[in-house]
Amino acid sequence: MNYRHGDLALIAIKELPQGLTETKSKVIMIGSGGNDHTFDKGRLYLTIVNQFTIGYFEAVEGTKLFHIEHGEGSKKIKEALIQKGIYEVRKQQEDTHEGMRPVID
């Protein structure tokens, strides 16, 4: 399963690449509006692969993403439940008449 979380995308992959170092931060990405995309459980490996892929994420049972604009709930910070799995972390891009550009959310 893949997830779109505003300007962040999690794309399911079969396994993590070799040689990654776990990041201690719970911030996956700072969104285009300046708001953090964070998580509560799992492992994050930030590494610039190309202009789209900024790392990898390993979700465990019960992992949630948090953001002020995306997800469920009536609290200030909304939640999105993520299935257990391994994901490529990407900055969302869109194809425009002027070419590819980051999604501004």
Secondary structure, DSSP 8 states (H G I E B T S, - for coil): --EEETTEEEEEESS--TT---B--SEEEE-TTS-EEEESSSEEEE---SSSEEEEEEE-TT-EEEESSSSB-SSSSEEEE--SEEEEEEE-EEEETTEEEE---
